[in-house]
Amino acid sequence: MAVDYLVILVYLAGMLAMGWWGMRRARSKSEFLVAGRRLGPAMYSGTMAAIVLGGASTIGGVGLGYQYGLSGAWMVFTIGLGLLALSIFFSARIARLKVYTVSEMLDLRYGGRAGVISGVVMWAYTLMLAVTSTIAYATIFDVIFDMNRTLAIVLGGSIVVAYSTLGGMWSITLTDMVQFVVKTIGVLLLLLPIAVVKAGGFAEMKAQLPTEYFDPLGIGGETIFTYVLIYTFGMLIGQDIWQRVFTARSDGTAKWGGTVAGTYCLAYALAGAVIGTAAKVMYPDLASPDDAFATIVKEELPMGVRGLVLAAALAAVMSTSSGALIACATVANNDIWSRLRGLVTAGGRQPDEAHDEVKGNRVFILLMGIAVVLTAIVLNNVIEALTVAYNLLVGGLLVPILGGLLWKRGTVQGALAGVTVGGLSVVVLMATYGILANEPIYYGLLAALAAYVLVSLATPPTDAAVLAAWRERLAGRGAEPTEEPAPAHH
């Protein structure tokens, strides 16, 4: 294992070094939160693919393949479809808005007052997303170092919090690019072919397993439909995803770079399912499907390669974790804290405030990072935590956000009704039917849609001046938020 340890330690040290390098780039709020909106197509595609494919997609995707065969690819497949839909239909518009958070977009579209409630829902979602990624460290470090769960969470969490706090989005972008490369080599180019060969090839896999393992719809139509509702729609509206769209250099970068990333996700989905199916042939009696990834890595891979593939799993988890963490901190600071302090007064900026904004956002990343690590230590189940996150996000925010982008008649009162009714319905229904049930998201979305449409029609239309300003911003012509660059330190 010594070579494997070395590979992983070099990888972790590299992540911290990139955090340090990113710190020197992050001189202003825009540099710190959205990498100065300067990413070109290659960087943008790599980081977008890295953030959406996390521990749930890698360890969970292989686990679903172990449990259901090729149809286990559907969860990650619907994530890829969501990214494709976002990139093709919405990303250019979102990038032109030049905002930092989803709640700012809602305020622009509806004329203020929608932000705080939507901010709280988005904050809860990003926090849970960061928590699920952090829990996944425990699984990986347990395989590598046979380490105590709490210690594993603290170790993995500390590294992510460190590089995210130091350099903000620049550090996260650089680490994501490395993570994208490591993940592609580790999972697609090494683990996939080795797993298929060790299982005796596809003919042997077909001979050993029941036929439903090779049925593309074997996981069940209702499950696939639920995945589409939760993950495909979740990709359209998550702060963690939008914050990446805001880093694109141009509309074209956001559109085409995102399309490439979405296509990569589809290939990754299939790879995970095939690896899981191969694991089922080799280890038919594992205690839990989620152990499939770790077992196949530990037992079947040669020394050195094993270290690289485990580094790839770490990469998958870290990229999602850091993306969710900066999103969580951005929402907490910009949408909740700054409004509660009542500092959003026009023209009340001090000249040195841009520098303070970087410092303020750093403090929030650190605080949220500590909250994430502590929550991860207390919680156990990754899939449950992820389901709560996405149910809240989609149930509470999908209707007001897509309504704002697609329906002129939607009003601020309708948006608030949609967020409140949808969010509360999902919470009550999860308590009634169970967290993993399909009903909460079905009924929650219908309740949100009904509340949004009825209240919007019952209230006066949005002010024409607000809509005109919104259209200007959507066209990329509106007033952009100004900011002073922080003083450079030589």
WOMOQUI-V252707 format. One line per field, one symbol per residue. ss: DSSP state (H for helix, E for strand, C for the rest). burial: b if it has 24 or more other C-alpha atoms within 12 Angstrom, else e. A space follows every 50 residues. Layout:
ss: ???
burial: ???
This chain:
ss: CHHHHHHHHHHHHHHHHHHHHHHHHCCCHHHHHHHHHCECHHHHHHHHHH HHCCHHHHHHHHHHHHHHHHHHHHHHHHHHHHHHHHHHHHHHHHHHHCCC CHHHHHHHHHCCCCHHHHHHHHHHHHHHHHHHHHHHHHHHHHHHHCCCHH HHHHHHHHHHHHHHHHHHHHHHHHHHHHHHHHHHHHHHHHHHHHHHHHCC HHHHHHHHCCHHHHCCCCCCHHHHHHHHHHHHHHHHHCHHHHHHHCCECC HHHHHHHHHHHHHHHHHHHHHHHHHHHHHHHHCCCCCCHHHHHHHHHHHH CCCCHHHHHHHHHHHHHHHHHHHHHHHHHHHHHHHHHHHHCCCCCCCCCC CCHHHHHHHHHHHHHHHHHHHHHHHHHHCCCHHHHHHHHHHHHHHHHHHH HHHHHHCCCCCHHHHHHHHHHHHHHHHHHHHHHCCCCCHHHHHHHHHHHH HHHHHHHHCCCCCHHHHHHHHHHHCCCCCCCCCCCCCCCC
burial: eeebbebbbebbebbbbbbbbbbbbbbbbbbbbbbbbbbbbbbbbbbbbb bbbbbbbbbbbbbbbbbbbbbbbbbbbbbbbbbbbbbbbbbbbbbbbbbb bbbbbbbbbbbbbbbbbbbbbbbbbbbbbbbbbbbbbbbbbbbbbeeebb bbbbbbbbbbbbbbbbbbbbbbbbbbbbbbbbbbbbbbebbbbbbbebbe eeeebbeebeeebbeeebbeeebbebbbbbbbbbbbbbbbbbbbbbbbbb bbbbbbbbbbbbbbbbbbbbbbbbbbbbbbbbbeeeeebbbbbbbbbbbb beeebbbbbbbbbbbbbbbbbbbbbbbbbbbbbbbbeebeeeeeeeeeee eeebbebbbbbbbbbbbbbbbbbbbbbebbbbbebbbbbbbbbbbbbbbb bbbbbeebbbbbbbbbbbbbbbbbbbbebbeeeebbbbbbbbbbbbbbbb bbbebbeeeeebeeeebebbbebbeeeeeeeeeebbeeee
